[in-house]
Amino acid sequence: MAENRASVYAEGVPCWVDAQLPDVDAGRRFYGELFGWTFEAAYGASVWARLDGEPVAALAPKTDGRMPTVWTVYFSTPDAEATARRIQVAGGQVLMAPLPVGDLGTAALATDPEGAVFGLWQPGVHQGFGVRHRPGTFAWAQLYARDTGTANTFYGHLFHDALFGPGADPDFGRAPVADVFPEVMPPHFLVHFGVADCEAALGAVSRLGGRVQAGPFTASYGTVAVVTDNQGASFAVLQR
């Protein structure tokens, strides 16, 4: 899949990611070294990460210590309120009702029927990724599910055209949890960032205080390793 500088992302396409961290400054140091990101103030206390001037992710402080330290993927929607209603009808739950983020857009958080958390983004002036599908940027979102049939039914109903329509380019796969993780691991999304050299990236992760959880292993979409940053947020690095 080619690099994409998009003005608008189609409904159901991953369009943004953010990390909820205990220490945003520590996150800036870790990801700045790992991916070459630079940072600027965004909305509230969060910061935008940029690569070559283009927005690629956000880092935000956790507002509640009980919240997980985690990367979240956001799917584009033209109408967050309508999508939230469809999620509930299809057996998911809305954790955070659609909420305006200044003039940037509207965000919501939801879970699928198995409890995997994901976000919705209805764009305002912020459309989402300025660039993707290159080293240091978003490359893929993998859902690790208990039952991939249930996941396909839910997301197929929610985002049919993005997943199965003509010219679909979903950046979104589904796999059983036990393919990579212990069976006790709850269903979850794993954000993947592109790297030019997986082994070199793993060396950098370890040097910067993170750790390798799994891999490298070969998936249908490239060579993958699952890691955590220096604060415990899991993500994957992907070498195409």
C-alpha positions as CSV (number, residue, x, y, z in Angstrom):
1,M,0.0,0.0,0.0
2,A,1.4,3.4,-1.0
3,E,2.0,6.4,1.1
4,N,-1.1,8.5,1.3
5,R,-1.4,12.3,1.9
6,A,-5.1,12.5,2.4
7,S,-7.5,15.4,2.8
8,V,-10.3,13.1,3.8
9,Y,-10.3,9.5,5.0
10,A,-13.3,7.3,4.0
11,E,-15.6,6.0,6.7
12,G,-14.0,3.1,8.6
13,V,-10.4,3.8,7.6
14,P,-8.0,4.3,10.5
15,C,-7.2,8.0,10.4
16,W,-5.5,8.8,13.7
17,V,-3.8,7.3,16.7
18,D,-2.9,8.6,20.2
19,A,-1.2,7.4,23.3
20,Q,-2.4,8.1,26.8
21,L,0.8,8.3,28.9
22,P,1.6,9.1,32.6
23,D,4.5,11.3,31.4
24,V,4.2,13.0,28.0
25,D,7.7,14.5,28.2
26,A,9.1,10.9,28.6
27,G,7.0,9.9,25.6
28,R,8.4,12.7,23.6
29,R,12.0,11.6,24.3
30,F,11.2,7.9,23.6
31,Y,9.3,8.3,20.3
32,G,11.4,11.3,19.1
33,E,14.5,9.1,19.3
34,L,12.7,6.0,17.9
35,F,10.9,7.5,15.0
36,G,12.4,10.9,14.5
37,W,9.3,12.7,15.5
38,T,9.1,16.3,16.5
39,F,6.4,17.7,18.7
40,E,4.2,20.8,19.1
41,A,1.4,21.7,21.5
42,A,-2.0,20.5,20.4
43,Y,-5.3,20.6,22.2
44,G,-5.2,21.0,26.0
45,A,-2.1,19.3,27.4
46,S,-1.7,16.9,24.5
47,V,1.0,17.2,21.8
48,W,1.1,16.4,18.2
49,A,3.9,14.3,16.8
50,R,5.1,15.3,13.3
51,L,7.4,13.7,10.8
52,D,8.8,16.0,8.1
53,G,6.2,18.5,9.2
54,E,3.2,16.2,8.8
55,P,1.0,15.1,11.7
56,V,1.4,11.4,12.5
57,A,0.1,10.9,16.1
58,A,-0.7,12.5,19.4
59,L,0.6,12.0,22.9
60,A,-1.8,12.9,25.8
61,P,-1.4,12.8,29.6
62,K,-3.6,10.3,31.4
63,T,-6.2,12.2,33.4
64,D,-6.9,9.3,35.7
65,G,-4.1,7.0,37.0
66,R,-6.5,4.0,36.8
67,M,-6.7,4.4,33.0
68,P,-4.5,2.1,30.9
69,T,-1.3,3.3,29.3
70,V,-2.2,2.6,25.8
71,W,-2.2,3.4,22.1
72,T,-5.7,3.9,20.6
73,V,-6.7,3.8,16.9
74,Y,-9.4,6.1,15.6
75,F,-11.6,5.2,12.6
76,S,-12.9,8.0,10.4
77,T,-16.6,8.7,10.4
78,P,-18.7,11.5,8.8
79,D,-21.1,11.4,11.7
80,A,-19.9,10.3,15.1
81,E,-23.3,10.4,16.7
82,A,-24.8,8.1,14.0
83,T,-21.9,5.7,14.2
84,A,-22.1,5.5,18.0
85,R,-25.8,4.5,17.7
86,R,-24.9,1.8,15.2
87,I,-22.2,0.5,17.5
88,Q,-24.8,0.0,20.3
89,V,-27.3,-1.6,18.0
90,A,-24.6,-4.1,16.8
91,G,-23.7,-5.1,20.3
92,G,-20.8,-2.8,21.2
93,Q,-20.7,-0.1,23.9
94,V,-20.0,3.6,23.8
95,L,-17.4,4.5,26.5
96,M,-17.2,8.2,25.7
97,A,-20.0,9.8,23.8
98,P,-19.0,12.0,20.8
99,L,-17.2,15.1,22.2
100,P,-16.0,18.1,20.2
101,V,-12.3,18.7,20.4
102,G,-12.3,22.4,19.7
103,D,-12.5,23.0,16.0
104,L,-10.3,20.0,15.3
105,G,-13.2,17.5,15.1
106,T,-15.3,15.2,17.2
107,A,-13.9,12.1,19.1
108,A,-15.6,9.1,20.7
109,L,-14.5,5.9,22.3
110,A,-16.2,2.6,22.0
111,T,-15.8,-1.2,22.4
112,D,-16.8,-4.0,20.1
113,P,-18.9,-6.9,21.5
114,E,-15.7,-8.6,22.9
115,G,-14.5,-5.4,24.7
116,A,-11.7,-4.2,22.3
117,V,-11.5,-0.4,22.6
118,F,-11.3,1.8,19.6
119,G,-12.0,5.4,18.7
120,L,-14.1,7.4,16.2
121,W,-13.0,10.6,14.6
122,Q,-15.3,13.0,12.8
123,P,-13.0,15.5,11.2
124,G,-13.2,19.2,11.6
125,V,-10.1,21.1,10.6
126,H,-8.0,18.1,11.5
127,Q,-8.5,15.3,9.0
128,G,-6.1,12.8,10.5
129,F,-2.7,11.5,9.4
130,G,-0.8,13.8,7.2
131,V,1.3,10.9,6.0
132,R,1.2,7.1,6.6
133,H,2.7,3.9,5.2
134,R,6.3,5.0,5.6
135,P,8.9,4.4,8.3
136,G,8.0,6.3,11.4
137,T,4.3,6.6,10.6
138,F,1.1,4.5,11.0
139,A,1.2,1.3,9.0
140,W,-1.5,-1.1,10.2
141,A,-4.0,-1.8,13.0
142,Q,-4.5,-5.4,14.0
143,L,-7.4,-6.5,16.1
144,Y,-6.6,-9.5,18.3
145,A,-10.0,-11.1,19.0
146,R,-11.4,-14.1,20.8
147,D,-13.7,-14.9,17.9
148,T,-12.7,-13.4,14.5
149,G,-16.1,-14.4,13.1
150,T,-17.8,-12.1,15.6
151,A,-15.3,-9.4,14.9
152,N,-15.9,-9.6,11.1
153,T,-19.6,-9.5,11.6
154,F,-19.5,-6.4,13.8
155,Y,-16.9,-4.4,11.9
156,G,-18.3,-5.6,8.6
157,H,-21.7,-4.2,9.6
158,L,-20.1,-1.0,10.9
159,F,-17.5,-0.3,8.2
160,H,-18.5,-2.5,5.3
161,D,-17.2,-0.4,2.4
162,A,-13.8,0.2,4.0
163,L,-13.3,-3.5,4.7
164,F,-15.0,-5.1,1.8
165,G,-16.1,-2.5,-0.8
166,P,-14.5,-1.7,-4.2
167,G,-11.0,-0.5,-3.7
168,A,-11.0,-1.3,0.0
169,D,-7.8,-0.3,1.8
170,P,-8.6,-0.8,5.4
171,D,-5.2,-0.9,7.1
172,F,-7.1,-3.2,9.6
173,G,-6.7,-6.9,10.1
174,R,-8.3,-9.4,12.5
175,A,-6.6,-12.4,14.1
176,P,-7.1,-14.7,17.1
177,V,-5.5,-13.4,20.3
178,A,-3.8,-16.8,20.8
179,D,-1.8,-16.3,17.5
180,V,0.6,-14.0,19.3
181,F,-0.5,-13.6,23.0
182,P,-1.4,-15.8,25.9
183,E,-5.1,-16.9,25.7
184,V,-5.9,-14.9,28.9
185,M,-5.0,-11.6,27.1
186,P,-8.2,-9.6,26.5
187,P,-9.2,-8.7,22.9
188,H,-7.5,-5.5,21.8
189,F,-6.2,-3.4,18.9
190,L,-2.5,-3.2,18.3
191,V,-1.2,-0.1,16.5
192,H,1.6,-0.8,14.1
193,F,4.2,1.8,13.0
194,G,6.4,1.3,10.0
195,V,10.2,0.8,10.3
196,A,12.9,0.4,7.7
197,D,14.7,-2.3,9.7
198,C,12.8,-4.3,12.4
199,E,15.9,-5.6,14.2
200,A,17.4,-2.1,14.4
201,A,14.1,-0.8,15.7
202,L,14.0,-3.4,18.4
203,G,17.6,-2.5,19.5
204,A,16.5,1.1,19.7
205,V,13.4,0.2,21.8
206,S,15.5,-1.7,24.3
207,R,18.1,1.1,24.4
208,L,15.4,3.7,25.1
209,G,13.9,1.7,28.0
210,G,11.2,-0.2,26.3
211,R,11.0,-4.0,25.9
212,V,10.2,-6.6,23.3
213,Q,7.0,-8.6,24.0
214,A,6.8,-10.9,20.9
215,G,8.6,-11.5,17.7
216,P,9.8,-10.7,15.2
217,F,7.5,-12.9,13.3
218,T,6.2,-13.0,9.7
219,A,2.6,-11.9,9.1
220,S,0.8,-11.6,5.8
221,Y,1.5,-7.8,5.8
222,G,5.2,-7.9,6.8
223,T,7.7,-8.6,9.6
224,V,6.2,-7.6,12.9
225,A,7.4,-7.3,16.5
226,V,5.3,-6.3,19.5
227,V,7.0,-4.0,22.0
228,T,6.2,-1.6,24.8
229,D,7.5,1.9,25.3
230,N,9.3,3.0,28.4
231,Q,6.0,3.6,30.2
232,G,4.3,0.3,29.2
233,A,2.2,1.3,26.2
234,S,2.2,-1.6,23.7
235,F,2.6,-1.1,20.0
236,A,4.1,-3.0,17.1
237,V,6.8,-2.2,14.6
238,L,6.3,-3.3,11.0
239,Q,8.9,-3.8,8.3
240,R,7.1,-4.3,4.9
